[in-house]
Amino acid sequence: MIRFLLKAQTFCFLAICFFHSNLTAQNNNYEVYHKSLNKAKSFKSLDSTVFYFKKAFKAADPFSKDLKSLAFYYYKNNDLKNADFYFLKSIAYGYQFEDDKNFKKLPYKVNYQNGFLFKYENSESPYANFIKTMATRNEKEMRKSRKKFLSTVDLVQDETYEVLLQNEYYFQQVRLKILPKKDINQTEYKTVAKYLGSGNSYMMLDLLKTNKFPNRRYVSRFSDQSINMLLNHAVAAFINKDDAKEFIDLLWSEVERGNITPYDYAKAYDHYVNWYIDNESTYYGTTLYMPEGYDNMVYMNVLFPKKLNELRNDIWLISIEEISSKTGFHLPLNYKK
C-alpha cells in the first residue's frame, strides 16, 4: 500500500513538472508569443483560439492577463474545468486579486486595484460574472496560489518596485492635493510637477541602463495598471528630451525580454511624442480623445499616417483597423485606409 502511494505521488509530481515544462518556454521568443496571441484573438472558433493561445504559451513565459483571457474564453464556452485551470495559473504568474497581508505595513497605503475582486461585485457584465464565478469556485485555491507566487518574489526587485510606487504616490499627492491650493500659475505648476516626478524618471532610466529593471515574475505588485502609470509618468517628468528619448530607446529591450507588452511600450512612446514632439499627435495611435461633434472616442492623429500599420507591425501590434473594430473607437482623423 505504501509503495502504491509513493508511486501515485511520484506520478502526480511528474505530471505537474510536465505541464510546467510545456507552459514555460525554454527559450523565450516574445515576437512569436505576441503574434500568436494576435492570431488567437482574431478567431471566433474556440479550437482555433485555444490553439494559438497555447502556441504563444509554448513560445515564452505567459503574462498573467493572457492566462486569464484564455480562462475567459473557456468560461464563455461553458468549459469551467479549463477555465478554473487557467484562471488559477494566472494567479501563479502574478495576477493579484486582493491586497496582500503586508500591504498595511507600507508607509503610504497606495492601491492599484484594477482587477481586484471587489471591483466586479456590482457589475453584471460577462467578464464580471466570469471573475465572480471563478472566485466562488476557487476561493481556497486562489489564496494558495497567491501565497506560492509570493514565496518566489525577489526581495530586492520587489522593494525597488515598491520604492517607485511610493514615490509615485507622494508625487501624486503633492501634484493633485497640495499644489492646487498654493495659487501658483499654470507654468509654475507644470514645472514644479515635472521636478517632483523626475526622481522616478531617472531612477527608472538607471535601472534600464544597468539591466536591473524589476522583473514582473518576481515582483508582488507588478500589474498592467501600475507599470503603465509608472512608465507614462516617467516619460513626462524627464528634465530634457534627450533623456526621455534614451529611456524610450532602452525600454524596447523590456518588450523583447517579456517584461512589458508591445502595447505598454507603444503607450509610453506615444506619451513621449505628446510631451516632446507634438502634443496633438502620436506615433503608434494608442492615445484617445473626444473631439467636438463626436459621440465616441477618437484615436489621436498620428505623425506618419501612411506608415502607421507598418510601424505597429514592427512592434507586434495588430493594425489600427483591427483595434478600432474591437474597441468601437474612431480611426485617427488624419488616417485614411
FIDREN-155755 format. One record per residue (C-alpha): residue number from 0; residue in three letters; x, y, z. Coordinates in Angstrom, 1 decimal, decimal comma. Last residue first. Example, Ala and Ser with C-alpha at 12.3 -4.5 7.8 and 13.67 -1.06 7.14 Angstrom:
REM FIDREN-155755
PT;1;SER;13,7;-1,1;7,1
PT;0;ALA;12,3;-4,5;7,8
REM end
This chain:
REM FIDREN-155755
PT;336;LYS;-7,4;53,3;-45,3
PT;335;LYS;-7,1;57,0;-44,5
PT;334;TYR;-5,6;58,4;-41,3
PT;333;ASN;-5,7;62,1;-40,5
PT;332;LEU;-8,8;61,7;-38,3
PT;331;PRO;-7,3;58,9;-36,4
PT;330;LEU;-9,7;55,9;-36,5
PT;329;HIS;-12,9;56,1;-34,4
PT;328;PHE;-13,4;53,9;-31,3
PT;327;GLY;-15,5;50,7;-31,4
PT;326;THR;-12,9;48,9;-29,3
PT;325;LYS;-12,6;45,7;-31,5
PT;324;SER;-13,1;47,4;-34,8
PT;323;SER;-10,7;50,2;-33,9
PT;322;ILE;-8,1;47,6;-32,9
PT;321;GLU;-8,4;45,8;-36,2
PT;320;GLU;-8,3;49,0;-38,3
PT;319;ILE;-5,2;50,2;-36,4
PT;318;SER;-3,5;47,0;-37,4
PT;317;ILE;-2,4;44,5;-34,7
PT;316;LEU;0,7;45,2;-32,6
PT;315;TRP;4,0;43,2;-32,9
PT;314;ILE;6,4;46,2;-32,6
PT;313;ASP;7,2;46,3;-36,3
PT;312;ASN;3,5;45,6;-37,1
PT;311;ARG;2,6;48,9;-35,5
PT;310;LEU;5,1;50,8;-37,6
PT;309;GLU;3,8;49,1;-40,8
PT;308;ASN;0,3;49,8;-39,7
PT;307;LEU;1,0;53,6;-39,3
PT;306;LYS;3,1;54,1;-42,4
PT;305;LYS;0,7;56,2;-44,4
PT;304;PRO;-0,5;58,0;-41,2
PT;303;PHE;3,0;59,1;-40,1
PT;302;LEU;2,8;61,5;-37,2
PT;301;VAL;-0,6;60,1;-36,0
PT;300;ASN;-3,8;61,9;-35,1
PT;299;MET;-5,4;60,9;-31,9
PT;298;TYR;-7,6;57,8;-31,8
PT;297;VAL;-11,2;59,0;-31,4
PT;296;MET;-13,7;58,5;-28,5
PT;295;ASN;-17,4;58,4;-29,2
PT;294;ASP;-20,2;60,8;-29,9
PT;293;TYR;-18,2;63,2;-32,0
PT;292;GLY;-19,1;66,9;-32,6
PT;291;GLU;-16,2;68,3;-30,6
PT;290;PRO;-13,2;66,0;-30,4
PT;289;MET;-13,1;63,3;-27,7
PT;288;TYR;-9,5;62,0;-27,1
PT;287;LEU;-7,7;58,6;-27,3
PT;286;THR;-4,0;57,8;-27,4
PT;285;THR;-2,8;54,5;-28,9
PT;284;GLY;-2,0;55,5;-32,4
PT;283;TYR;1,5;54,3;-32,8
PT;282;TYR;3,4;57,6;-33,2
PT;281;THR;1,1;60,1;-31,6
PT;280;SER;-0,1;63,6;-32,4
PT;279;GLU;-1,6;66,7;-30,8
PT;278;ASN;1,1;67,4;-28,3
PT;277;ASP;3,8;67,2;-31,0
PT;276;ILE;7,4;66,4;-30,2
PT;275;TYR;8,4;66,3;-26,5
PT;274;TRP;5,3;65,6;-24,4
PT;273;ASN;2,9;64,1;-26,9
PT;272;VAL;5,7;62,1;-28,7
PT;271;TYR;6,9;60,7;-25,4
PT;270;HIS;3,4;59,7;-24,4
PT;269;ASP;3,1;57,9;-27,7
PT;268;TYR;6,3;56,0;-26,8
PT;267;ALA;4,9;55,1;-23,4
PT;266;LYS;1,7;53,9;-24,9
PT;265;ALA;3,5;51,9;-27,6
PT;264;TYR;5,7;50,2;-24,9
PT;263;ASP;2,8;49,1;-22,8
PT;262;TYR;1,1;47,9;-26,0
PT;261;PRO;4,1;45,9;-27,0
PT;260;THR;3,9;44,2;-23,6
PT;259;ILE;6,2;44,6;-20,6
PT;258;ASN;8,7;42,2;-19,0
PT;257;GLY;9,0;39,8;-21,9
PT;256;ARG;12,7;40,2;-22,6
PT;255;GLU;11,9;41,6;-26,0
PT;254;VAL;9,4;44,0;-24,5
PT;253;GLU;11,9;45,1;-21,8
PT;252;SER;14,5;45,6;-24,6
PT;251;TRP;12,2;48,2;-26,1
PT;250;LEU;12,6;50,4;-22,9
PT;249;LEU;16,2;51,4;-23,8
PT;248;ASP;15,0;53,5;-26,7
PT;247;ILE;12,2;55,1;-24,7
PT;246;PHE;14,6;56,0;-21,8
PT;245;GLU;17,2;57,4;-24,2
PT;244;LYS;14,5;59,5;-25,8
PT;243;ALA;13,4;60,9;-22,4
PT;242;ASP;17,0;61,7;-21,5
PT;241;ASP;17,4;63,6;-24,8
PT;240;LYS;14,1;65,5;-24,3
PT;239;ASN;15,2;67,2;-21,1
PT;238;ILE;14,2;67,3;-17,4
PT;237;PHE;12,4;64,0;-17,6
PT;236;ALA;8,9;64,1;-16,0
PT;235;ALA;6,6;63,1;-18,8
PT;234;VAL;8,4;59,8;-19,7
PT;233;ALA;8,4;58,7;-16,0
PT;232;HIS;4,7;59,5;-15,7
PT;231;ASN;3,9;57,2;-18,7
PT;230;LEU;6,2;54,4;-17,5
PT;229;LEU;4,9;54,4;-13,9
PT;228;MET;1,3;54,6;-14,8
PT;227;ASN;1,6;51,8;-17,4
PT;226;ILE;3,5;49,6;-14,9
PT;225;SER;0,9;50,1;-12,1
PT;224;GLN;-2,2;49,4;-14,2
PT;223;ASP;-0,9;46,5;-16,2
PT;222;SER;0,4;44,9;-13,0
PT;221;PHE;3,6;44,5;-11,0
PT;220;ARG;2,6;44,4;-7,3
PT;219;SER;4,3;41,3;-6,0
PT;218;VAL;7,5;41,5;-8,1
PT;217;TYR;9,4;38,4;-9,2
PT;216;ARG;7,7;37,4;-12,4
PT;215;ARG;7,3;41,1;-13,5
PT;214;ASN;11,0;41,6;-13,5
PT;213;PRO;12,3;44,8;-11,9
PT;212;PHE;14,6;46,9;-14,1
PT;211;LYS;18,2;45,9;-13,3
PT;210;ASN;19,7;45,8;-16,8
PT;209;THR;22,1;48,6;-15,7
PT;208;LYS;20,9;51,2;-18,2
PT;207;LEU;17,2;50,2;-17,6
PT;206;LEU;17,6;50,6;-13,9
PT;205;ASP;19,3;54,0;-14,4
PT;204;LEU;16,4;55,2;-16,6
PT;203;MET;14,0;54,0;-13,9
PT;202;MET;15,8;56,0;-11,2
PT;201;TYR;16,0;59,0;-13,6
PT;200;SER;12,2;59,1;-14,2
PT;199;ASN;11,3;58,2;-10,6
PT;198;GLY;13,2;61,2;-9,3
PT;197;SER;11,7;63,4;-12,2
PT;196;GLY;8,2;63,3;-10,8
PT;195;LEU;8,5;66,2;-8,4
PT;194;TYR;10,6;68,1;-10,9
PT;193;LYS;7,8;67,8;-13,5
PT;192;ALA;5,1;68,9;-11,0
PT;191;VAL;7,1;72,0;-10,1
PT;190;THR;7,5;73,0;-13,7
PT;189;LYS;3,8;72,3;-14,5
PT;188;TYR;2,6;74,4;-11,6
PT;187;GLU;5,0;77,2;-12,5
PT;186;THR;3,5;77,4;-16,0
PT;185;GLN;-0,1;77,1;-14,7
PT;184;ASN;0,2;80,0;-12,2
PT;183;ILE;0,5;79,4;-8,5
PT;182;ASP;-2,4;79,7;-6,0
PT;181;LYS;-0,9;77,3;-3,5
PT;180;LYS;-4,0;75,2;-3,1
PT;179;PRO;-3,6;73,4;-6,5
PT;178;LEU;0,0;72,4;-5,3
PT;177;ILE;-1,2;70,4;-2,3
PT;176;LYS;-3,8;68,0;-3,5
PT;175;LEU;-3,1;66,9;-7,1
PT;174;ARG;0,6;67,5;-7,5
PT;173;VAL;1,6;66,9;-3,9
PT;172;GLN;-0,5;63,7;-3,5
PT;171;GLN;0,5;62,5;-7,0
PT;170;PHE;4,3;62,9;-6,3
PT;169;TYR;3,9;61,1;-2,9
PT;168;TYR;2,1;58,2;-4,6
PT;167;GLU;4,6;57,9;-7,4
PT;166;ASN;7,5;57,8;-4,9
PT;165;GLN;5,7;55,0;-3,1
PT;164;LEU;5,2;53,1;-6,3
PT;163;LEU;8,8;53,5;-7,4
PT;162;VAL;10,0;52,4;-4,0
PT;161;GLU;7,7;49,4;-4,2
PT;160;TYR;9,4;48,4;-7,5
PT;159;THR;12,8;48,5;-5,9
PT;158;GLU;11,5;46,6;-2,8
PT;157;ASP;10,2;43,8;-5,1
PT;156;GLN;13,4;43,6;-7,1
PT;155;VAL;15,5;43,4;-3,9
PT;154;LEU;13,2;40,9;-2,2
PT;153;ASP;12,7;38,6;-5,2
PT;152;VAL;9,2;37,1;-5,1
PT;151;THR;9,1;33,3;-5,3
PT;150;SER;7,2;32,9;-2,0
PT;149;LEU;4,7;35,5;-3,2
PT;148;PHE;3,7;33,2;-6,0
PT;147;LYS;3,0;30,3;-3,6
PT;146;LYS;0,8;32,5;-1,4
PT;145;ARG;-1,1;33,7;-4,5
PT;144;SER;-1,7;30,0;-5,5
PT;143;LYS;-2,9;29,1;-2,0
PT;142;ARG;-5,2;32,2;-2,0
PT;141;MET;-6,7;31,2;-5,3
PT;140;GLU;-7,0;27,5;-4,3
PT;139;LYS;-9,1;28,5;-1,3
PT;138;GLU;-11,5;30,7;-3,3
PT;137;ASN;-11,8;28,6;-6,4
PT;136;ARG;-15,4;28,1;-7,3
PT;135;THR;-16,7;31,4;-5,9
PT;134;ALA;-13,8;33,4;-7,2
PT;133;MET;-14,0;31,8;-10,7
PT;132;THR;-17,8;32,6;-10,8
PT;131;LYS;-17,2;36,2;-9,7
PT;130;ILE;-14,5;36,7;-12,3
PT;129;PHE;-16,7;35,3;-15,1
PT;128;ASN;-19,7;37,3;-14,0
PT;127;ALA;-17,5;40,4;-14,1
PT;126;TYR;-16,4;39,5;-17,7
PT;125;PRO;-20,0;38,9;-18,9
PT;124;SER;-21,1;42,3;-17,4
PT;123;GLU;-23,3;42,1;-14,3
PT;122;SER;-21,4;44,6;-12,2
PT;121;ASN;-21,8;45,3;-8,5
PT;120;GLU;-19,2;43,0;-7,2
PT;119;TYR;-16,7;43,4;-10,0
PT;118;LYS;-14,3;45,9;-8,4
PT;117;PHE;-14,4;43,8;-5,2
PT;116;LEU;-12,4;41,0;-6,9
PT;115;PHE;-9,3;43,2;-7,7
PT;114;GLY;-8,6;43,6;-11,5
PT;113;ASN;-7,7;47,2;-11,2
PT;112;GLN;-6,7;47,7;-7,6
PT;111;TYR;-3,6;49,8;-7,6
PT;110;ASN;-3,6;51,0;-4,0
PT;109;VAL;-1,4;53,4;-2,2
PT;108;LYS;-1,4;53,0;1,6
PT;107;TYR;1,7;55,1;2,1
PT;106;PRO;4,2;53,8;4,7
PT;105;LEU;3,6;50,1;3,8
PT;104;LYS;2,9;47,8;6,7
PT;103;LYS;-0,8;47,5;5,9
PT;102;PHE;0,0;46,0;2,5
PT;101;ASN;1,9;43,1;4,2
PT;100;LYS;-1,3;41,0;4,2
PT;99;ASP;-1,7;41,1;0,4
PT;98;ASP;-4,5;43,3;-1,0
PT;97;GLU;-6,9;41,4;-3,3
PT;96;PHE;-7,0;39,8;-6,8
PT;95;GLN;-3,3;40,0;-7,8
PT;94;TYR;-2,4;38,2;-11,0
PT;93;GLY;1,3;37,2;-10,8
PT;92;TYR;2,0;34,1;-12,8
PT;91;ALA;0,6;31,7;-10,2
PT;90;ILE;-2,5;33,9;-10,2
PT;89;SER;-2,9;33,5;-14,0
PT;88;LYS;-2,5;29,7;-13,5
PT;87;LEU;-5,5;29,7;-11,2
PT;86;PHE;-7,6;31,3;-14,0
PT;85;TYR;-6,0;28,8;-16,5
PT;84;PHE;-7,2;25,8;-14,5
PT;83;ASP;-10,6;27,1;-13,5
PT;82;ALA;-11,5;28,0;-17,1
PT;81;ASN;-10,3;24,5;-18,1
PT;80;LYS;-12,8;22,9;-15,7
PT;79;LEU;-15,4;25,5;-16,4
PT;78;ASP;-15,8;24,7;-20,1
PT;77;ASN;-19,1;26,5;-20,7
PT;76;ASN;-17,8;28,2;-23,9
PT;75;LYS;-17,8;31,6;-22,4
PT;74;TYR;-15,8;30,1;-19,5
PT;73;TYR;-13,2;28,7;-21,9
PT;72;TYR;-12,7;32,0;-23,5
PT;71;PHE;-12,4;33,7;-20,0
PT;70;ALA;-9,7;31,2;-19,0
PT;69;LEU;-7,8;32,1;-22,1
PT;68;SER;-8,0;35,8;-21,1
PT;67;LYS;-6,8;35,0;-17,6
PT;66;LEU;-3,7;33,2;-19,0
PT;65;ASP;-3,2;36,3;-21,1
PT;64;LYS;-3,6;38,7;-18,1
PT;63;SER;-1,0;36,6;-16,2
PT;62;PHE;1,6;37,2;-18,9
PT;61;PRO;3,0;33,9;-20,3
PT;60;ASP;6,6;32,7;-20,3
PT;59;ALA;7,5;32,3;-23,9
PT;58;ALA;6,9;30,3;-27,1
PT;57;LYS;5,0;27,5;-25,5
PT;56;PHE;2,5;30,0;-24,1
PT;55;ALA;2,0;31,6;-27,5
PT;54;LYS;1,3;28,2;-29,2
PT;53;LYS;-1,2;27,5;-26,4
PT;52;PHE;-3,0;30,8;-27,1
PT;51;TYR;-2,9;29,9;-30,8
PT;50;PHE;-4,5;26,5;-30,5
PT;49;VAL;-7,0;27,8;-27,9
PT;48;THR;-8,3;30,4;-30,3
PT;47;SER;-8,5;27,9;-33,2
PT;46;ASP;-10,5;25,4;-31,0
PT;45;LEU;-12,7;28,2;-29,6
PT;44;SER;-13,8;29,3;-33,1
PT;43;LYS;-14,4;33,1;-33,2
PT;42;PHE;-10,9;33,8;-34,4
PT;41;SER;-8,9;37,0;-34,5
PT;40;LYS;-7,9;36,8;-30,8
PT;39;ALA;-5,7;33,8;-31,3
PT;38;LYS;-3,9;35,5;-34,2
PT;37;ASN;-2,9;38,5;-32,0
PT;36;LEU;-1,9;36,0;-29,3
PT;35;SER;0,4;34,2;-31,8
PT;34;LYS;2,0;37,5;-32,8
PT;33;HIS;2,6;38,3;-29,2
PT;32;TYR;4,3;35,0;-28,3
PT;31;VAL;6,2;34,6;-31,6
PT;30;GLU;7,8;38,0;-31,0
PT;29;TYR;8,2;37,2;-27,4
PT;28;ASN;10,5;34,3;-28,0
PT;27;ASN;11,6;32,8;-24,6
PT;26;ASN;13,9;29,9;-24,9
PT;25;GLN;12,8;27,0;-22,6
PT;24;ALA;9,2;28,1;-22,7
PT;23;THR;7,1;27,6;-19,6
PT;22;LEU;3,7;26,0;-20,3
PT;21;ASN;5,1;22,7;-21,6
PT;20;SER;7,7;22,5;-18,9
PT;19;HIS;5,1;23,4;-16,3
PT;18;PHE;2,7;20,7;-17,5
PT;17;PHE;5,4;18,0;-17,5
PT;16;CYS;6,5;19,1;-14,0
PT;15;ILE;2,9;18,8;-12,7
PT;14;ALA;2,6;15,4;-14,3
PT;13;LEU;5,9;14,3;-12,8
PT;12;PHE;4,7;15,3;-9,3
PT;11;CYS;1,4;13,5;-9,8
PT;10;PHE;3,2;10,3;-10,9
PT;9;THR;5,6;10,4;-8,0
PT;8;GLN;2,7;10,8;-5,6
PT;7;ALA;1,0;7,8;-7,1
PT;6;LYS;4,1;5,7;-6,9
PT;5;LEU;4,6;6,6;-3,3
PT;4;LEU;1,0;5,7;-2,6
PT;3;PHE;1,4;2,3;-4,2
PT;2;ARG;4,6;1,6;-2,3
PT;1;ILE;2,8;2,4;0,9
PT;0;MET;0,0;0,0;0,0
REM end
